[in-house]
Amino acid sequence: MTVSRKTRSTIVFSLLAAHLAAVVVLCALGVIRPLELFNLLLLAANAVIAIILLREKGDLLLGAGSMFLIAAHAAIGNRLAPDALTSGALLMVNLIILYVGVKLNRHLPARYWYAFVAGYFALFFLFILGMKNAEALFLLFALGLAACSRSMRLLACFWCVTLSFTFCQPYAWESTFISLFIVTALFGARGLLRSRTALLFLGIGLALLFLVLLPVIIVLLGEDPHNLLRVLGDARVRSAIGVTLLTATASTLFLALFTVPLAYAMSRLRFPGRTLLLSLMDVPIVVPQSVAGIALIAVLGRQQFLGETFFNLFGLRFDGTLLGICAAQVFVAMPFLARPAIAAFDGVPEGLEMSARTLGAPSWSAFRRVALPLASRGIFLGAVLAWARAAGEFGALLFIAPTPESAPIAAWNRFNSVGVVETAPLVALLLLFSMAMFFLLQVATRALPAARGGRLGD
């Protein structure tokens, strides 16, 4: 900062005189003792800085700013601190903040300086004026602000941590994880067209997504691993998980056996009633779970005509058996496999099959060697969704097959018997199990080929 010698002298003497006048007035009013050591040290520090500036050996902006902060601390800041140690630390941190602010103003774009200054005053209002006995927190977070101020990404992460641990108790760690993920995604987003609108939409969408997933995250991060191991050691819990694995897998395989051929036919053929059939496939999605369970028991129950027929002819019983669990899972999971399978076959160009047929392959070989392998990734993804939906089914099972216990039924029974606190470890364990299985199946889809191109004539 280049100014004339006269201007420099005027600024320095004015600040030193203001400091001295403030000390005299406060002594006269009885606010401070006349020979209080800390105030004398502050006055001496300003006198030293004044001498350095008058000899033109120091930066005027930093020096004058330091003199102003020291004088203001002597007049006001010293009264805000509960003790001398905190008072001295507060002054030192403010001097560091001044130094960082000056460097930001000189070497980085203006937005960094504005963000830094706004952040400092936000911390001051939050910890000094908004909370009691939070001076130490103010010092800690102010130093963190200074350390992160050279990077907008670090500054955003700093505010994620700050706001999470001040406003989001008792879920500070969960909110920190969520907010840091959102910040990482926003700053790491790339595209051919970098659109602020797209970034805004991404931020809003991620915030809504994590708001929906917040209960899951709280349950997962809030449980002690020892509690999870204790619950896993329960034979009843292991049995329920085994039942869920067995029935969900069997239901998905049964669905694939019949739904995949139907999806291929619907992708390749046009026939009367096709639109209606596509709509009927989605019915299980809109039917409430309780209604689905009542409908299944009304049809497949042992006292009903169809259920009694199956029992008399084949010895098969649905209510209260593994077969009943599978029936409910097939009903609710069918749309989650059918729709992706149809879309997967739609993505396989019909010209490839036509070429195979032209080379002499029968229609079955064209389906098995061309269409099915290229659509396998989409089909497998649909099977993953169907498996997840089947494994998580509860409402229909409660009516048609509450026993043997599947994992959702076991959680419900435990909740009814011991309450939410004792059920939380089981819920966390089941969530971990479900998520692990789902992600493993998702990873498996990457090993499958993907169809390229669209249908002939699209």
C-alpha positions as CSV (number, residue, x, y, z in Angstrom):
1,M,0.0,0.0,0.0
2,T,1.8,3.2,-1.2
3,V,0.9,6.4,0.5
4,S,2.8,9.6,1.3
5,R,4.9,9.9,4.4
6,K,2.5,12.6,5.8
7,T,-0.5,10.4,5.3
8,R,1.3,7.5,6.9
9,S,2.2,9.6,9.9
10,T,-1.4,10.9,10.2
11,I,-2.9,7.4,10.2
12,V,-0.4,6.0,12.7
13,F,-0.6,9.0,15.2
14,S,-4.4,8.9,14.9
15,L,-4.6,5.3,15.8
16,L,-2.1,5.6,18.7
17,A,-4.0,8.7,20.0
18,A,-7.3,6.9,19.8
19,H,-5.9,4.0,21.8
20,L,-4.5,6.3,24.4
21,A,-7.7,8.2,24.7
22,A,-9.7,5.1,25.1
23,V,-7.5,3.9,27.9
24,V,-7.8,7.3,29.7
25,V,-11.6,7.4,29.3
26,L,-12.0,3.8,30.5
27,C,-9.8,4.5,33.5
28,A,-11.7,7.6,34.4
29,L,-15.0,5.7,34.2
30,G,-13.6,2.9,36.4
31,V,-14.0,0.2,33.8
32,I,-10.3,-0.7,33.9
33,R,-7.6,-0.2,36.4
34,P,-5.1,2.6,35.6
35,L,-2.0,0.4,35.7
36,E,-3.4,-2.9,34.6
37,L,-0.6,-4.9,33.1
38,F,-2.4,-6.4,30.1
39,N,-3.6,-2.9,29.0
40,L,-0.1,-1.5,29.4
41,L,1.2,-4.3,27.2
42,L,-1.4,-3.6,24.5
43,L,-0.4,0.1,24.6
44,A,3.3,-0.8,24.3
45,A,2.6,-3.1,21.4
46,N,0.8,-0.3,19.5
47,A,3.7,2.1,20.3
48,V,6.2,-0.4,18.8
49,I,4.1,-1.0,15.7
50,A,3.8,2.8,15.3
51,I,7.5,3.3,15.4
52,I,8.0,0.6,12.8
53,L,5.4,2.1,10.5
54,L,6.8,5.6,10.9
55,R,10.2,4.4,9.9
56,E,8.5,2.9,6.8
57,K,9.8,-0.6,7.5
58,G,6.4,-2.3,7.7
59,D,3.3,-2.9,5.6
60,L,0.9,0.0,6.4
61,L,-2.3,-2.0,5.8
62,L,-1.2,-4.8,8.1
63,G,0.3,-2.4,10.6
64,A,-2.6,0.0,10.8
65,G,-5.1,-2.9,10.9
66,S,-3.1,-4.5,13.8
67,M,-3.1,-1.2,15.7
68,F,-6.8,-0.8,15.2
69,L,-7.5,-4.4,16.4
70,I,-5.2,-3.9,19.5
71,A,-6.9,-0.6,20.4
72,A,-10.4,-2.1,19.8
73,H,-9.5,-5.1,22.0
74,A,-8.3,-2.8,24.8
75,A,-11.6,-0.9,24.6
76,I,-14.1,-3.7,23.9
77,G,-12.7,-7.1,23.2
78,N,-11.0,-7.5,26.6
79,R,-14.4,-7.2,28.2
80,L,-15.9,-10.0,26.1
81,A,-13.4,-12.6,27.3
82,P,-14.0,-14.4,30.5
83,D,-10.3,-14.4,31.6
84,A,-6.9,-13.0,30.6
85,L,-5.8,-16.1,28.8
86,T,-8.8,-16.2,26.6
87,S,-8.5,-12.5,26.0
88,G,-4.9,-12.8,24.8
89,A,-5.9,-15.8,22.6
90,L,-8.8,-13.8,21.1
91,L,-6.5,-11.0,20.2
92,M,-3.9,-13.3,18.6
93,V,-6.5,-15.1,16.5
94,N,-8.0,-11.8,15.3
95,L,-4.5,-10.7,14.2
96,I,-4.1,-13.9,12.3
97,I,-7.5,-13.3,10.7
98,L,-6.4,-9.8,9.7
99,Y,-3.2,-11.2,8.1
100,V,-5.1,-13.9,6.1
101,G,-7.7,-11.4,5.0
102,V,-5.1,-9.0,3.7
103,K,-3.3,-11.7,1.8
104,L,-6.6,-13.0,0.3
105,N,-7.5,-9.4,-0.8
106,R,-4.1,-9.0,-2.5
107,H,-3.5,-12.4,-4.2
108,L,-6.9,-14.0,-4.9
109,P,-10.2,-13.0,-6.6
110,A,-12.5,-10.7,-4.6
111,R,-15.0,-13.5,-3.9
112,Y,-12.5,-15.3,-1.6
113,W,-12.2,-12.2,0.5
114,Y,-15.9,-11.6,0.7
115,A,-16.5,-15.2,1.7
116,F,-13.8,-15.0,4.3
117,V,-15.1,-11.8,5.9
118,A,-18.7,-13.0,5.8
119,G,-17.6,-16.2,7.4
120,Y,-15.7,-14.5,10.2
121,F,-18.7,-12.3,11.2
122,A,-21.0,-15.4,10.9
123,L,-18.7,-17.2,13.4
124,F,-18.7,-14.1,15.7
125,F,-22.4,-13.9,15.8
126,L,-22.8,-17.6,16.2
127,F,-20.3,-18.3,19.0
128,I,-19.8,-14.9,20.8
129,L,-23.2,-13.3,20.6
130,G,-25.4,-16.4,20.0
131,M,-23.9,-18.8,22.6
132,K,-22.7,-18.5,26.2
133,N,-19.2,-19.4,27.2
134,A,-18.3,-20.4,23.6
135,E,-15.2,-18.2,23.2
136,A,-13.0,-21.2,22.9
137,L,-15.1,-22.6,20.1
138,F,-15.0,-19.3,18.3
139,L,-11.2,-19.3,18.4
140,L,-11.0,-22.9,17.2
141,F,-13.4,-22.4,14.3
142,A,-11.9,-19.0,13.4
143,L,-8.5,-20.7,13.0
144,G,-10.2,-23.3,10.9
145,L,-11.7,-20.6,8.7
146,A,-8.3,-19.0,8.2
147,A,-6.8,-22.4,7.3
148,C,-9.5,-23.2,4.7
149,S,-9.9,-19.7,3.1
150,R,-7.6,-20.2,0.1
151,S,-9.9,-22.9,-1.4
152,M,-13.6,-22.6,-2.0
153,R,-14.0,-26.4,-1.7
154,L,-12.2,-26.5,1.7
155,L,-14.3,-23.5,2.8
156,A,-17.5,-25.3,1.9
157,C,-16.3,-28.4,3.8
158,F,-15.4,-26.2,6.8
159,W,-19.0,-24.8,6.9
160,C,-20.4,-28.3,6.5
161,V,-18.6,-29.4,9.7
162,T,-19.4,-26.2,11.5
163,L,-23.1,-26.1,10.8
164,S,-23.4,-29.9,11.4
165,F,-21.9,-29.7,14.9
166,T,-23.7,-26.6,15.9
167,F,-27.2,-27.0,14.5
168,C,-27.6,-30.7,13.7
169,Q,-27.1,-32.2,17.1
170,P,-27.5,-35.1,18.0
171,Y,-27.0,-36.2,14.4
172,A,-23.8,-34.2,13.8
173,W,-21.7,-37.0,12.3
174,E,-24.6,-38.1,10.0
175,S,-25.2,-34.6,8.8
176,T,-21.5,-34.0,8.3
177,F,-21.2,-37.1,6.1
178,I,-24.2,-36.0,4.0
179,S,-23.1,-32.4,3.6
180,L,-19.5,-33.4,2.7
181,F,-20.8,-35.8,0.1
182,I,-23.0,-33.1,-1.5
183,V,-20.1,-30.6,-1.5
184,T,-17.7,-33.2,-3.0
185,A,-20.3,-34.0,-5.7
186,L,-20.9,-30.3,-6.6
187,F,-17.3,-29.3,-6.8
188,G,-16.4,-32.5,-8.7
189,A,-19.2,-32.3,-11.2
190,R,-18.0,-32.2,-14.8
191,G,-19.7,-32.0,-18.2
192,L,-19.4,-30.8,-21.7
193,L,-21.5,-27.8,-20.8
194,R,-20.8,-26.6,-17.3
195,S,-24.2,-25.3,-16.3
196,R,-24.9,-23.5,-13.0
197,T,-28.5,-24.5,-13.4
198,A,-27.5,-28.1,-13.6
199,L,-25.3,-27.7,-10.5
200,L,-28.2,-26.1,-8.6
201,F,-30.5,-28.9,-9.6
202,L,-27.9,-31.4,-8.5
203,G,-27.5,-29.8,-5.1
204,I,-31.3,-29.7,-4.6
205,G,-31.7,-33.3,-5.7
206,L,-28.9,-34.6,-3.5
207,A,-30.3,-32.7,-0.5
208,L,-33.7,-34.2,-1.1
209,L,-32.2,-37.7,-1.6
210,F,-30.2,-37.6,1.6
211,L,-33.2,-36.2,3.5
212,V,-35.1,-39.3,2.4
213,L,-32.2,-41.5,3.4
214,L,-31.5,-39.7,6.6
215,P,-33.2,-42.4,8.9
216,V,-31.2,-45.1,7.2
217,I,-27.9,-43.2,7.7
218,I,-28.7,-42.4,11.3
219,V,-29.5,-46.1,12.1
220,L,-26.3,-47.3,10.3
221,L,-23.9,-44.8,11.9
222,G,-25.5,-44.8,15.3
223,E,-25.0,-48.4,16.2
224,D,-22.1,-50.0,18.1
225,P,-20.5,-52.8,16.1
226,H,-20.6,-55.0,19.3
227,N,-24.4,-54.7,19.3
228,L,-24.5,-55.9,15.7
229,L,-22.3,-58.9,16.4
230,R,-24.5,-59.7,19.4
231,V,-27.7,-59.6,17.3
232,L,-26.0,-61.7,14.6
233,G,-25.2,-64.3,17.2
234,D,-29.0,-64.8,17.7
235,A,-30.1,-68.1,16.0
236,R,-33.5,-66.6,15.3
237,V,-32.0,-63.6,13.5
238,R,-29.8,-65.8,11.4
239,S,-32.8,-68.0,10.5
240,A,-34.8,-65.0,9.4
241,I,-32.0,-63.8,7.2
242,G,-31.6,-67.2,5.7
243,V,-35.4,-67.4,5.0
244,T,-35.2,-64.0,3.3
245,L,-32.2,-65.0,1.2
246,L,-33.8,-68.3,0.2
247,T,-37.2,-67.0,-0.7
248,A,-36.1,-63.8,-2.4
249,T,-33.7,-65.7,-4.6
250,A,-36.3,-68.4,-5.4
251,S,-38.9,-65.8,-6.2
252,T,-36.5,-63.9,-8.5
253,L,-35.5,-67.0,-10.4
254,F,-39.1,-68.0,-10.8
255,L,-39.9,-64.5,-12.1
256,A,-37.0,-64.6,-14.5
257,L,-38.1,-68.0,-15.9
258,F,-41.4,-66.6,-17.0
259,T,-41.0,-62.8,-17.2
260,V,-37.9,-62.7,-19.4
261,P,-39.6,-64.6,-22.3
262,L,-42.7,-62.5,-21.9
263,A,-40.6,-59.3,-22.0
264,Y,-38.9,-60.5,-25.2
265,A,-42.3,-61.2,-26.9
266,M,-43.7,-57.9,-25.9
267,S,-40.6,-56.1,-27.2
268,R,-40.7,-57.8,-30.6
269,L,-44.4,-58.1,-31.2
270,R,-47.4,-55.8,-31.5
271,F,-50.8,-57.3,-30.7
272,P,-54.3,-56.2,-29.5
273,G,-54.3,-55.5,-25.8
274,R,-50.5,-54.9,-25.6
275,T,-50.9,-51.4,-24.0
276,L,-53.4,-52.8,-21.5
277,L,-51.0,-55.7,-20.6
278,L,-48.2,-53.2,-20.0
279,S,-50.5,-51.3,-17.7
280,L,-51.5,-54.4,-15.8
281,M,-47.9,-55.2,-15.2
282,D,-47.6,-52.1,-13.0
283,V,-50.7,-53.0,-10.8
284,P,-48.6,-54.6,-8.0
285,I,-46.8,-51.3,-7.6
286,V,-49.9,-49.3,-6.8
287,V,-51.7,-51.9,-4.7
288,P,-51.2,-51.3,-1.0
289,Q,-49.2,-54.1,0.7
290,S,-52.0,-54.9,3.1
291,V,-54.5,-55.1,0.2
292,A,-52.1,-57.4,-1.6
293,G,-51.8,-59.7,1.5
294,I,-55.5,-59.9,1.9
295,A,-56.0,-60.6,-1.8
296,L,-53.4,-63.4,-1.7
297,I,-54.9,-65.0,1.4
298,A,-58.4,-64.7,-0.1
299,V,-57.2,-66.7,-3.1
300,L,-54.4,-69.0,-1.9
301,G,-55.5,-69.6,1.6
302,R,-56.1,-73.2,2.6
303,Q,-59.8,-72.6,3.1
304,Q,-60.2,-70.9,-0.3
305,F,-61.0,-72.8,-3.5
306,L,-57.7,-72.4,-5.3
307,G,-55.6,-72.9,-2.1
308,E,-57.6,-76.0,-1.3
309,T,-57.2,-77.3,-4.8
310,F,-53.4,-76.9,-4.7
311,F,-53.3,-78.7,-1.3
312,N,-55.6,-81.6,-2.4
313,L,-53.8,-82.2,-5.7
314,F,-50.2,-81.4,-4.9
315,G,-50.0,-81.1,-1.1
316,L,-48.9,-77.5,-1.4
317,R,-50.0,-75.0,1.2
318,F,-49.3,-71.3,0.9
319,D,-50.5,-69.7,4.2
320,G,-47.8,-69.8,6.8
321,T,-45.2,-71.5,4.6
322,L,-42.1,-70.7,2.5
323,L,-44.3,-71.1,-0.6
324,G,-46.6,-68.4,0.7
325,I,-43.7,-66.0,1.2
326,C,-42.5,-66.7,-2.3
327,A,-46.0,-66.1,-3.7
328,A,-46.2,-62.7,-2.0
329,Q,-42.7,-61.8,-3.2
330,V,-43.5,-62.8,-6.8
331,F,-46.6,-60.6,-6.7
332,V,-44.9,-57.4,-5.5
333,A,-41.6,-57.9,-7.4
334,M,-42.8,-58.8,-10.8
335,P,-43.0,-55.2,-12.3
336,F,-39.4,-54.5,-11.1
337,L,-38.1,-57.3,-13.5
338,A,-40.7,-57.0,-16.3
339,R,-40.2,-53.4,-17.1
340,P,-36.4,-53.3,-17.2
341,A,-36.4,-56.6,-19.2
342,I,-38.7,-55.1,-21.9
343,A,-36.5,-51.9,-22.0
344,A,-33.4,-54.1,-22.3
345,F,-34.8,-56.1,-25.3
346,D,-35.9,-52.8,-26.8
347,G,-32.3,-51.7,-26.7
348,V,-31.1,-54.6,-28.8
349,P,-31.2,-53.7,-32.5
350,E,-33.6,-56.1,-34.3
351,G,-31.2,-55.9,-37.3
352,L,-28.7,-58.1,-35.4
353,E,-31.3,-60.9,-35.0
354,M,-32.4,-60.4,-38.6
355,S,-28.7,-60.9,-39.7
356,A,-28.5,-64.1,-37.6
357,R,-31.7,-65.4,-39.1
358,T,-30.4,-64.6,-42.6
359,L,-27.2,-66.6,-41.9
360,G,-29.4,-69.6,-41.1
361,A,-29.9,-69.4,-37.3
362,P,-33.4,-70.4,-36.1
363,S,-35.4,-68.0,-34.1
364,W,-34.5,-69.7,-30.8
365,S,-30.8,-69.5,-31.6
366,A,-31.1,-65.8,-32.5
367,F,-32.8,-65.2,-29.2
368,R,-30.4,-67.2,-27.2
369,R,-27.1,-66.2,-28.9
370,V,-27.9,-62.5,-29.9
371,A,-30.8,-60.9,-28.0
372,L,-30.5,-62.5,-24.6
373,P,-26.7,-61.8,-24.2
374,L,-27.0,-58.2,-25.3
375,A,-30.0,-57.6,-23.0
376,S,-28.5,-59.5,-20.1
377,R,-27.2,-56.4,-18.3
378,G,-30.6,-54.7,-18.3
379,I,-32.3,-58.0,-17.4
380,F,-29.9,-58.6,-14.5
381,L,-30.4,-55.1,-13.2
382,G,-34.1,-55.7,-13.2
383,A,-33.5,-59.0,-11.4
384,V,-31.5,-57.1,-8.8
385,L,-34.4,-54.6,-8.2
386,A,-36.8,-57.5,-8.1
387,W,-34.7,-59.4,-5.6
388,A,-34.4,-56.3,-3.4
389,R,-38.1,-55.6,-3.5
390,A,-38.9,-59.3,-2.7
391,A,-36.4,-59.3,0.2
392,G,-37.9,-56.2,1.7
393,E,-41.6,-57.2,1.4
394,F,-43.5,-57.0,4.7
395,G,-47.1,-56.0,4.4
396,A,-48.3,-58.9,2.3
397,L,-46.2,-61.4,4.3
398,L,-47.9,-60.3,7.5
399,F,-51.2,-61.6,6.1
400,I,-50.3,-64.7,4.2
401,A,-47.1,-66.0,5.8
402,P,-46.1,-64.4,9.1
403,T,-44.2,-67.7,9.8
404,P,-41.6,-68.8,9.2
405,E,-40.1,-65.5,10.0
406,S,-38.4,-63.5,7.2
407,A,-36.1,-60.6,8.1
408,P,-38.8,-57.9,7.9
409,I,-41.3,-59.9,10.0
410,A,-38.5,-60.6,12.5
411,A,-37.9,-56.9,12.9
412,W,-41.6,-56.2,13.3
413,N,-42.0,-58.9,16.0
414,R,-38.9,-57.7,17.9
415,F,-40.2,-54.1,17.8
416,N,-43.6,-55.2,19.2
417,S,-41.9,-57.2,22.0
418,V,-39.0,-55.0,23.2
419,G,-39.5,-51.6,21.6
420,V,-37.5,-49.4,19.2
421,V,-34.3,-49.1,21.2
422,E,-33.7,-52.8,21.5
423,T,-34.8,-53.3,17.9
424,A,-32.3,-50.7,16.4
425,P,-29.3,-53.1,16.3
426,L,-31.4,-55.7,14.4
427,V,-32.6,-53.0,12.0
428,A,-29.0,-51.8,11.4
429,L,-27.9,-55.3,10.8
430,L,-30.7,-55.9,8.3
431,L,-29.9,-52.7,6.5
432,L,-26.2,-53.6,6.2
433,F,-27.2,-57.0,4.9
434,S,-29.6,-55.7,2.4
435,M,-27.2,-52.9,1.2
436,A,-24.3,-55.4,0.9
437,M,-26.3,-57.8,-1.2
438,F,-27.7,-55.1,-3.4
439,F,-24.3,-53.5,-4.1
440,L,-22.8,-56.9,-4.8
441,L,-25.5,-57.6,-7.3
442,Q,-25.1,-54.2,-8.9
443,V,-21.4,-54.8,-9.3
444,A,-22.1,-58.1,-11.0
445,T,-24.1,-56.3,-13.7
446,R,-20.9,-54.6,-14.9
447,A,-19.5,-57.9,-16.0
448,L,-22.3,-58.4,-18.4
449,P,-22.4,-57.0,-22.0
450,A,-24.5,-53.9,-22.8
451,A,-26.6,-53.5,-25.9
452,R,-25.4,-50.7,-28.2
453,G,-27.6,-48.7,-30.5
454,G,-31.4,-48.6,-30.8
455,R,-34.1,-50.6,-32.4
456,L,-34.2,-50.8,-36.2
457,G,-36.3,-47.9,-37.4
458,D,-35.9,-45.7,-34.3
